[in-house]
Amino acid sequence: MKSFLIKNGRVVDPANQVDAVRDVFIVDGQIAATAANPTVIDATGKIVTPGLIDLHVHLREPGRGDKETIETGTLCAARGGFTSVVCMPNTTPAADNNGTIAFIKQRAAAAAHVNVFPTGAITKELKGEELAPIGSLKKAGVVAITDDGRCVQNNELMRRAVQYAKMFDLPVMDHCQDYNLVADGVAHEGYWSAVLGLRGWPAIGEDMIVARNILIAELTDWYIHCQHISSAGSVALIREAKRRGVKISGEACPHHFTLTDECLKNYDANFKMNPPLRSERDRDAIIEGLADGTLECIGSDHAPHCQHEKEVEFDHAPFGILGLETELSLSLELVRKKVLTWTQLIEKFTVNPARLLRLAKGTLSVGADADVTIIDPACEWTYDVAQSASKSRNSPFHGWPLRGKAITTIVGGKIVWSE
């Protein structure tokens, strides 16, 4: 295995409170204090960070290899600067048993370009009716449990799930959606849903479950992570609960702090996602929540769909967009606008998700796995979805001029992507 010296780069390593120009050595797949005769990578003018982690990705395998595979999805991750992804359990069949988890891990070992950490389902078949075998899933190697794509509606069942998860030291991640309030909504309930004649999806449908999760986290004294937060109300609820010391956390997705529901005015189904794009007020609240630490992580919710599935009437198109290849560039806007410092941004992609999910990742400490991302903050490029590594093409950011890009991705001491 090659040894490397990454020299002259600005190293941003929040886990070690480092933000300075310094050298990074890689020997035998680990971060080292020095190296003999290393291959030199000149990172002058670049940002060198611990390998980025995306804690919310849909790889679609097993079952929907027409949309994405572990191989293609992790290549998207590598191209986006991500060295680790956490994959959701809404596969076919659902990842609610040891066999499916074993399959995912075997496929990842054979074909993945980056580290793949599977999650397990909270309930059998994601139906919200009966708990999945949480202890067995932990033994099989899941890093969290979630019914992402769906939401457990039975509050007592959710309480028991969190209690069991606590016994096995597993964080719980939740897709916050009250089905009775959301019903068959397809767009944020507000001005644009009324103008466009689209069925409304009220923000309170998210807020209600976030409030439920806060109460359960407080009762059980255990960690619940609220996925893809999109509403101002949810941000306020999480902020207040965190002040009280409740073990609650939240993540934001780039599309929710970049776009608003006005983008739906042409009925383009590539802007249809779950939860939906919301109002400018909601978007501002998400940005504020990222700035003050209420929302600790950024995740893509990378959700590939076949082109023919999206090329239908807006009402009938599936929810979800691609995200891995554009996530970092869109997030860098927060640094340019001085919403976040470099350290604040990188911690949301490294040490924070690693701490939440108990991953031995997200640091450039000597002896740590040599997962490293090198970013060119000045690189100007245009996203062309036709050139995506994904098998799908459902991105609302096609043709967008972007600034800042990962130019080298190193996983376990091996360069898996380089411009």
Kinemage of the C-alpha trace (Angstrom):
@kinemage 1
@onewidth
@group {chain A} dominant
@subgroup {mainchain}
@vectorlist {calphas} color= white
{ca met a 1} P 0.000 0.000 0.000
{ca lys a 2} L 1.353 3.433 -0.942
{ca ser a 3} L 2.272 6.005 1.657
{ca phe a 4} L 1.310 9.630 1.025
{ca leu a 5} L 2.266 13.097 2.130
{ca ile a 6} L -0.474 15.678 1.616
{ca lys a 7} L 1.443 18.943 1.885
{ca asn a 8} L 0.713 22.666 1.980
{ca gly a 9} L -3.041 22.210 2.466
{ca arg a 10} L -5.210 24.016 4.999
{ca val a 11} L -6.161 21.168 7.335
{ca val a 12} L -9.621 21.547 8.896
{ca asp a 13} L -10.094 18.786 11.482
{ca pro a 14} L -12.821 19.785 13.964
{ca ala a 15} L -12.366 16.608 16.032
{ca asn a 16} L -8.912 17.867 16.988
{ca gln a 17} L -9.756 21.594 16.844
{ca val a 18} L -7.295 22.065 13.995
{ca asp a 19} L -7.545 24.749 11.313
{ca ala a 20} L -4.051 25.413 10.015
{ca val a 21} L -1.697 24.756 7.112
{ca arg a 22} L 0.081 21.516 7.937
{ca asp a 23} L 1.129 18.188 6.459
{ca val a 24} L -0.895 14.976 6.602
{ca phe a 25} L 0.913 11.634 6.362
{ca ile a 26} L -0.709 8.336 5.375
{ca val a 27} L 1.016 4.993 5.987
{ca asp a 28} L -0.544 1.511 5.644
{ca gly a 29} L -4.065 2.900 5.417
{ca gln a 30} L -3.784 5.008 8.556
{ca ile a 31} L -2.982 8.597 9.457
{ca ala a 32} L 0.660 8.703 10.561
{ca ala a 33} L 3.047 11.145 12.211
{ca thr a 34} L 5.579 10.772 9.385
{ca ala a 35} L 6.333 8.607 6.349
{ca ala a 36} L 9.409 7.342 4.508
{ca asn a 37} L 9.576 8.185 0.787
{ca pro a 38} L 5.866 8.990 0.442
{ca thr a 39} L 4.028 9.939 -2.736
{ca val a 40} L 3.505 13.690 -2.454
{ca ile a 41} L 0.123 15.325 -3.047
{ca asp a 42} L 0.451 19.108 -3.245
{ca ala a 43} L -2.649 20.637 -1.672
{ca thr a 44} L -1.603 24.280 -1.923
{ca gly a 45} L -4.732 26.450 -1.830
{ca lys a 46} L -6.883 23.427 -0.988
{ca ile a 47} L -8.809 22.363 2.119
{ca val a 48} L -7.842 18.982 3.615
{ca thr a 49} L -10.444 17.391 5.882
{ca pro a 50} L -11.267 14.063 7.479
{ca gly a 51} L -13.238 11.924 5.032
{ca leu a 52} L -16.769 13.298 4.787
{ca ile a 53} L -19.682 11.222 6.099
{ca asp a 54} L -23.203 11.280 4.650
{ca leu a 55} L -25.530 9.813 7.247
{ca his a 56} L -28.603 9.631 4.996
{ca val a 57} L -28.323 7.798 1.680
{ca his a 58} L -30.564 5.428 -0.280
{ca leu a 59} L -28.481 2.904 -2.237
{ca arg a 60} L -31.585 0.932 -3.407
{ca glu a 61} L -29.812 -2.435 -3.216
{ca pro a 62} L -31.185 -5.043 -2.714
{ca gly a 63} L -34.232 -4.921 -4.925
{ca arg a 64} L -34.062 -1.797 -7.081
{ca gly a 65} L -30.827 -2.071 -9.006
{ca asp a 66} L -32.540 -0.262 -11.884
{ca lys a 67} L -32.426 2.928 -9.776
{ca glu a 68} L -29.067 2.545 -8.046
{ca thr a 69} L -26.631 -0.069 -6.787
{ca ile a 70} L -24.124 -0.075 -3.976
{ca glu a 71} L -21.420 0.266 -6.624
{ca thr a 72} L -22.920 3.246 -8.459
{ca gly a 73} L -24.189 4.988 -5.335
{ca thr a 74} L -20.825 4.802 -3.604
{ca leu a 75} L -19.092 6.076 -6.746
{ca cys a 76} L -21.395 9.112 -6.518
{ca ala a 77} L -20.283 9.448 -2.908
{ca ala a 78} L -16.589 9.281 -3.811
{ca arg a 79} L -17.051 11.900 -6.529
{ca gly a 80} L -18.827 14.118 -4.017
{ca gly a 81} L -15.995 13.835 -1.487
{ca phe a 82} L -17.683 11.340 0.832
{ca thr a 83} L -15.664 8.458 2.249
{ca ser a 84} L -18.499 6.947 4.296
{ca val a 85} L -22.237 6.640 3.694
{ca val a 86} L -25.006 5.405 5.968
{ca cys a 87} L -27.626 3.577 3.906
{ca met a 88} L -31.317 3.479 4.721
{ca pro a 89} L -33.320 0.246 5.187
{ca asn a 90} L -36.208 0.880 2.755
{ca thr a 91} L -34.865 -1.637 0.266
{ca thr a 92} L -36.716 -4.573 -1.318
{ca pro a 93} L -36.900 -6.577 0.890
{ca ala a 94} L -36.556 -4.159 3.775
{ca ala a 95} L -33.406 -4.329 5.879
{ca asp a 96} L -35.298 -5.695 8.877
{ca asn a 97} L -33.375 -8.966 9.317
{ca asn a 98} L -29.864 -10.378 9.566
{ca gly a 99} L -29.915 -11.821 6.049
{ca thr a 100} L -30.536 -8.499 4.309
{ca ile a 101} L -27.906 -6.745 6.420
{ca ala a 102} L -25.418 -9.516 5.593
{ca phe a 103} L -26.215 -9.115 1.874
{ca ile a 104} L -25.619 -5.338 2.021
{ca lys a 105} L -22.311 -5.808 3.817
{ca gln a 106} L -21.175 -8.498 1.374
{ca arg a 107} L -22.084 -6.369 -1.654
{ca ala a 108} L -20.330 -3.382 -0.089
{ca ala a 109} L -17.190 -5.439 0.547
{ca ala a 110} L -17.192 -6.566 -3.085
{ca ala a 111} L -18.270 -3.441 -4.956
{ca ala a 112} L -18.355 -0.288 -2.799
{ca his a 113} L -15.960 2.574 -3.496
{ca val a 114} L -16.367 3.985 0.029
{ca asn a 115} L -17.299 2.722 3.492
{ca val a 116} L -20.933 1.611 3.768
{ca phe a 117} L -22.663 1.520 7.153
{ca pro a 118} L -26.136 -0.060 7.069
{ca thr a 119} L -29.086 0.908 9.224
{ca gly a 120} L -31.803 -1.520 10.247
{ca ala a 121} L -35.557 -1.071 10.301
{ca ile a 122} L -37.456 -0.126 13.448
{ca thr a 123} L -40.428 -2.264 12.434
{ca lys a 124} L -40.884 -5.370 10.314
{ca glu a 125} L -41.266 -4.501 6.621
{ca leu a 126} L -41.375 -0.820 7.694
{ca lys a 127} L -45.081 -1.295 8.344
{ca gly a 128} L -45.070 0.327 11.780
{ca glu a 129} L -46.948 -2.574 13.313
{ca glu a 130} L -44.398 -4.892 14.949
{ca leu a 131} L -40.849 -4.252 16.129
{ca ala a 132} L -38.016 -5.643 14.039
{ca pro a 133} L -35.479 -7.849 15.919
{ca ile a 134} L -33.389 -4.916 17.136
{ca gly a 135} L -30.858 -7.020 19.067
{ca ser a 136} L -30.235 -9.257 16.063
{ca leu a 137} L -29.836 -6.235 13.792
{ca lys a 138} L -27.258 -4.783 16.167
{ca lys a 139} L -25.370 -8.095 16.122
{ca ala a 140} L -25.537 -8.089 12.312
{ca gly a 141} L -23.749 -4.735 12.268
{ca val a 142} L -26.288 -1.904 11.881
{ca val a 143} L -25.257 1.511 13.203
{ca ala a 144} L -28.784 2.794 13.896
{ca ile a 145} L -32.442 1.895 13.403
{ca thr a 146} L -34.916 3.872 11.320
{ca asp a 147} L -38.016 3.325 9.210
{ca asp a 148} L -36.868 6.115 6.892
{ca gly a 149} L -39.214 6.580 3.980
{ca arg a 150} L -41.960 5.895 6.477
{ca cys a 151} L -42.668 6.966 10.038
{ca val a 152} L -43.834 4.901 13.021
{ca gln a 153} L -47.267 6.319 13.837
{ca asn a 154} L -47.939 4.247 16.959
{ca asn a 155} L -46.425 6.262 19.816
{ca glu a 156} L -46.306 3.327 22.223
{ca leu a 157} L -44.483 1.201 19.644
{ca met a 158} L -42.002 4.020 19.073
{ca arg a 159} L -41.428 4.314 22.813
{ca arg a 160} L -40.690 0.581 23.079
{ca ala a 161} L -38.386 0.750 20.054
{ca val a 162} L -36.335 3.516 21.676
{ca gln a 163} L -36.155 1.587 24.955
{ca tyr a 164} L -34.903 -1.511 23.139
{ca ala a 165} L -32.444 0.555 21.097
{ca lys a 166} L -31.046 1.988 24.324
{ca met a 167} L -30.402 -1.538 25.615
{ca phe a 168} L -28.283 -2.217 22.531
{ca asp a 169} L -26.609 1.225 22.399
{ca leu a 170} L -28.214 2.045 19.033
{ca pro a 171} L -29.325 5.567 18.144
{ca val a 172} L -32.795 5.884 16.621
{ca met a 173} L -33.302 7.946 13.470
{ca asp a 174} L -36.792 9.026 12.472
{ca his a 175} L -38.514 10.304 9.345
{ca cys a 176} L -40.915 12.784 10.967
{ca gln a 177} L -44.305 12.658 9.270
{ca asp a 178} L -47.780 12.458 10.804
{ca tyr a 179} L -49.833 10.618 8.179
{ca asn a 180} L -53.180 11.974 9.385
{ca leu a 181} L -52.020 15.573 9.029
{ca val a 182} L -50.053 15.099 5.806
{ca ala a 183} L -52.595 12.765 4.183
{ca asp a 184} L -52.035 12.733 0.407
{ca gly a 185} L -50.169 16.051 0.223
{ca val a 186} L -47.518 16.503 -2.465
{ca ala a 187} L -46.342 20.102 -1.908
{ca his a 188} L -45.821 22.401 1.075
{ca glu a 189} L -49.184 23.778 2.195
{ca gly a 190} L -48.989 27.477 1.466
{ca tyr a 191} L -49.171 30.087 -1.257
{ca trp a 192} L -47.625 27.992 -4.024
{ca ser a 193} L -49.655 24.846 -3.375
{ca ala a 194} L -52.797 26.982 -3.611
{ca val a 195} L -51.687 28.770 -6.798
{ca leu a 196} L -50.572 25.542 -8.474
{ca gly a 197} L -53.566 23.487 -7.350
{ca leu a 198} L -51.360 20.895 -5.623
{ca arg a 199} L -52.528 19.044 -2.528
{ca gly a 200} L -51.017 20.695 0.547
{ca trp a 201} L -48.529 19.079 2.939
{ca pro a 202} L -48.630 21.146 6.138
{ca ala a 203} L -45.445 21.767 8.122
{ca ile a 204} L -47.281 20.763 11.284
{ca gly a 205} L -47.238 17.195 9.930
{ca glu a 206} L -43.488 17.238 10.621
{ca asp a 207} L -43.628 19.349 13.769
{ca met a 208} L -46.047 16.960 15.482
{ca ile a 209} L -43.694 13.966 15.183
{ca val a 210} L -40.639 16.028 16.139
{ca ala a 211} L -42.502 17.029 19.320
{ca arg a 212} L -43.423 13.370 19.906
{ca asn a 213} L -39.809 12.324 19.498
{ca ile a 214} L -38.609 14.984 21.938
{ca leu a 215} L -41.025 13.691 24.575
{ca ile a 216} L -39.961 10.072 24.012
{ca ala a 217} L -36.250 10.982 24.039
{ca glu a 218} L -36.809 12.819 27.312
{ca leu a 219} L -38.793 9.948 28.826
{ca thr a 220} L -36.316 7.246 27.810
{ca asp a 221} L -33.166 9.392 28.162
{ca trp a 222} L -31.992 8.134 24.780
{ca tyr a 223} L -30.903 9.469 21.417
{ca ile a 224} L -33.436 10.205 18.685
{ca his a 225} L -32.174 11.861 15.521
{ca cys a 226} L -34.785 13.664 13.413
{ca gln a 227} L -34.033 13.213 9.736
{ca his a 228} L -34.249 15.824 6.931
{ca ile a 229} L -35.750 18.638 9.019
{ca ser a 230} L -37.582 21.092 6.762
{ca ser a 231} L -39.792 23.377 8.882
{ca ala a 232} L -39.214 26.411 11.087
{ca gly a 233} L -41.424 24.873 13.782
{ca ser a 234} L -39.292 21.743 13.964
{ca val a 235} L -36.085 23.768 14.284
{ca ala a 236} L -37.593 25.764 17.177
{ca leu a 237} L -38.757 22.590 18.942
{ca ile a 238} L -35.346 20.914 18.654
{ca arg a 239} L -33.521 24.080 19.755
{ca glu a 240} L -35.611 24.382 22.912
{ca ala a 241} L -35.302 20.666 23.738
{ca lys a 242} L -31.524 20.695 23.316
{ca arg a 243} L -31.330 23.613 25.756
{ca arg a 244} L -33.024 21.348 28.316
{ca gly a 245} L -30.478 18.608 27.666
{ca val a 246} L -32.815 16.256 25.786
{ca lys a 247} L -30.973 13.690 23.646
{ca ile a 248} L -32.468 14.939 20.396
{ca ser a 249} L -30.694 15.973 17.204
{ca gly a 250} L -31.531 16.930 13.656
{ca glu a 251} L -30.087 17.106 10.160
{ca ala a 252} L -30.646 19.404 7.209
{ca cys a 253} L -30.462 18.602 3.497
{ca pro a 254} L -28.937 20.992 0.949
{ca his a 255} L -32.146 21.159 -1.070
{ca his a 256} L -34.044 22.432 1.981
{ca phe a 257} L -31.590 25.257 2.696
{ca thr a 258} L -31.071 26.103 -0.998
{ca leu a 259} L -34.535 25.885 -2.606
{ca thr a 260} L -38.109 26.888 -1.743
{ca asp a 261} L -41.562 25.770 -2.843
{ca glu a 262} L -41.568 28.505 -5.510
{ca cys a 263} L -39.384 26.092 -7.522
{ca leu a 264} L -42.489 23.963 -8.136
{ca lys a 265} L -44.087 26.574 -10.383
{ca asn a 266} L -43.220 24.634 -13.540
{ca tyr a 267} L -44.502 21.331 -12.093
{ca asp a 268} L -41.041 19.764 -12.519
{ca ala a 269} L -41.147 16.488 -10.569
{ca asn a 270} L -37.395 16.699 -9.986
{ca phe a 271} L -38.310 19.241 -7.294
{ca lys a 272} L -40.710 16.790 -5.608
{ca met a 273} L -39.259 15.436 -2.385
{ca asn a 274} L -40.219 14.197 1.057
{ca pro a 275} L -40.446 16.336 3.109
{ca pro a 276} L -41.316 18.937 0.487
{ca leu a 277} L -39.557 22.175 -0.322
{ca arg a 278} L -41.029 24.748 2.005
{ca ser a 279} L -41.396 28.531 2.309
{ca glu a 280} L -38.621 31.087 2.437
{ca arg a 281} L -39.307 31.478 6.166
{ca asp a 282} L -38.717 27.762 6.682
{ca arg a 283} L -35.540 27.840 4.601
{ca asp a 284} L -34.205 30.765 6.653
{ca ala a 285} L -34.971 28.858 9.855
{ca ile a 286} L -33.051 25.807 8.595
{ca ile a 287} L -30.045 28.022 7.849
{ca glu a 288} L -30.306 29.619 11.297
{ca gly a 289} L -30.543 26.151 12.861
{ca leu a 290} L -27.351 25.104 11.101
{ca ala a 291} L -25.595 28.291 12.197
{ca asp a 292} L -26.431 27.970 15.907
{ca gly a 293} L -25.842 24.206 16.078
{ca thr a 294} L -29.473 23.175 16.498
{ca leu a 295} L -29.082 21.058 13.368
{ca glu a 296} L -25.837 19.161 13.913
{ca cys a 297} L -25.484 17.278 10.630
{ca ile a 298} L -25.975 17.726 6.899
{ca gly a 299} L -27.160 14.752 4.841
{ca ser a 300} L -28.094 14.407 1.192
{ca asp a 301} L -31.112 12.072 1.416
{ca his a 302} L -29.753 10.779 -1.923
{ca ala a 303} L -32.859 9.101 -3.387
{ca pro a 304} L -32.446 7.853 -6.981
{ca his a 305} L -35.463 7.148 -9.199
{ca cys a 306} L -35.695 5.967 -12.791
{ca gln a 307} L -36.274 8.689 -15.366
{ca his a 308} L -39.605 7.264 -16.523
{ca glu a 309} L -40.890 7.366 -12.935
{ca lys a 310} L -40.320 11.114 -12.713
{ca glu a 311} L -41.622 11.886 -16.224
{ca val a 312} L -45.266 11.759 -15.174
{ca glu a 313} L -47.795 14.187 -13.683
{ca phe a 314} L -46.449 15.834 -10.528
{ca asp a 315} L -49.044 14.118 -8.322
{ca his a 316} L -47.963 10.662 -9.463
{ca ala a 317} L -44.182 11.061 -9.456
{ca pro a 318} L -42.196 9.499 -6.586
{ca phe a 319} L -40.587 11.684 -3.923
{ca gly a 320} L -36.825 12.111 -3.904
{ca ile a 321} L -33.755 13.524 -5.666
{ca leu a 322} L -30.085 12.737 -6.221
{ca gly a 323} L -27.770 14.517 -3.814
{ca leu a 324} L -24.326 13.012 -3.236
{ca glu a 325} L -22.482 14.767 -6.062
{ca thr a 326} L -23.855 18.283 -5.395
{ca glu a 327} L -24.164 18.208 -1.594
{ca leu a 328} L -20.735 19.585 -0.714
{ca ser a 329} L -20.764 22.356 -3.319
{ca leu a 330} L -24.209 23.565 -2.268
{ca ser a 331} L -23.177 23.480 1.399
{ca leu a 332} L -20.058 25.548 0.681
{ca glu a 333} L -22.368 28.468 -0.090
{ca leu a 334} L -22.968 28.664 3.672
{ca val a 335} L -19.252 29.321 4.178
{ca arg a 336} L -19.086 31.906 1.391
{ca lys a 337} L -22.097 33.716 2.871
{ca lys a 338} L -20.434 33.585 6.316
{ca val a 339} L -23.322 31.575 7.779
{ca leu a 340} L -20.829 28.898 8.865
{ca thr a 341} L -17.079 28.844 9.348
{ca trp a 342} L -15.068 26.092 7.657
{ca thr a 343} L -14.811 24.298 10.993
{ca gln a 344} L -18.574 24.495 11.587
{ca leu a 345} L -19.338 23.137 8.127
{ca ile a 346} L -16.835 20.290 8.218
{ca glu a 347} L -17.917 19.162 11.691
{ca lys a 348} L -21.439 18.635 10.303
{ca phe a 349} L -19.949 16.206 7.759
{ca thr a 350} L -17.397 14.506 10.020
{ca val a 351} L -17.186 14.469 13.809
{ca asn a 352} L -20.892 15.114 14.446
{ca pro a 353} L -22.302 12.181 12.415
{ca ala a 354} L -19.418 9.995 13.634
{ca arg a 355} L -20.262 10.798 17.255
{ca leu a 356} L -23.999 10.281 16.732
{ca leu a 357} L -23.539 6.863 15.096
{ca arg a 358} L -20.488 5.726 17.125
{ca leu a 359} L -18.318 5.487 14.006
{ca ala a 360} L -14.533 5.403 14.361
{ca lys a 361} L -14.355 8.012 11.613
{ca gly a 362} L -14.343 11.761 11.141
{ca thr a 363} L -10.840 12.563 12.416
{ca leu a 364} L -7.274 12.982 11.201
{ca ser a 365} L -5.776 11.788 14.505
{ca val a 366} L -2.637 9.681 14.193
{ca gly a 367} L -3.703 6.040 14.026
{ca ala a 368} L -7.155 6.802 12.576
{ca asp a 369} L -8.304 5.272 9.304
{ca ala a 370} L -6.840 7.267 6.419
{ca asp a 371} L -10.138 8.594 5.090
{ca val a 372} L -9.348 12.042 3.679
{ca thr a 373} L -11.140 14.560 1.472
{ca ile a 374} L -9.292 17.298 -0.427
{ca ile a 375} L -11.475 20.226 -1.473
{ca asp a 376} L -10.767 22.961 -3.998
{ca pro a 377} L -12.949 25.831 -2.707
{ca ala a 378} L -12.319 27.953 -5.822
{ca cys a 379} L -13.199 25.314 -8.439
{ca glu a 380} L -16.008 26.596 -10.656
{ca trp a 381} L -18.035 23.928 -12.430
{ca thr a 382} L -21.493 23.193 -13.801
{ca tyr a 383} L -23.416 20.132 -12.666
{ca asp a 384} L -24.414 17.981 -15.638
{ca val a 385} L -26.685 15.188 -14.444
{ca ala a 386} L -26.044 13.302 -17.693
{ca gln a 387} L -22.469 12.824 -16.456
{ca ser a 388} L -23.545 11.581 -13.013
{ca ala a 389} L -22.170 8.294 -11.707
{ca ser a 390} L -25.696 7.421 -10.585
{ca lys a 391} L -27.960 5.133 -12.597
{ca ser a 392} L -30.688 7.759 -12.158
{ca arg a 393} L -30.998 11.364 -13.326
{ca asn a 394} L -33.515 12.954 -10.938
{ca ser a 395} L -31.690 16.104 -9.849
{ca pro a 396} L -33.164 19.606 -9.626
{ca phe a 397} L -29.633 21.018 -9.885
{ca his a 398} L -28.906 20.037 -13.490
{ca gly a 399} L -27.165 22.931 -15.229
{ca trp a 400} L -26.441 24.792 -11.996
{ca pro a 401} L -23.134 26.691 -11.863
{ca leu a 402} L -21.400 25.634 -8.653
{ca arg a 403} L -18.272 26.695 -6.823
{ca gly a 404} L -16.099 24.415 -4.714
{ca lys a 405} L -15.597 20.715 -5.253
{ca ala a 406} L -13.916 17.655 -3.788
{ca ile a 407} L -10.941 16.937 -6.049
{ca thr a 408} L -9.478 13.909 -4.246
{ca thr a 409} L -11.186 11.290 -2.102
{ca ile a 410} L -9.046 8.834 -0.136
{ca val a 411} L -10.552 5.802 1.641
{ca gly a 412} L -8.388 3.638 3.849
{ca gly a 413} L -5.248 5.076 2.287
{ca lys a 414} L -6.373 4.450 -1.299
{ca ile a 415} L -7.330 7.171 -3.765
{ca val a 416} L -10.850 6.216 -4.881
{ca trp a 417} L -11.571 9.410 -6.791
{ca ser a 418} L -9.434 12.207 -8.163
{ca glu a 419} L -10.062 15.039 -10.586
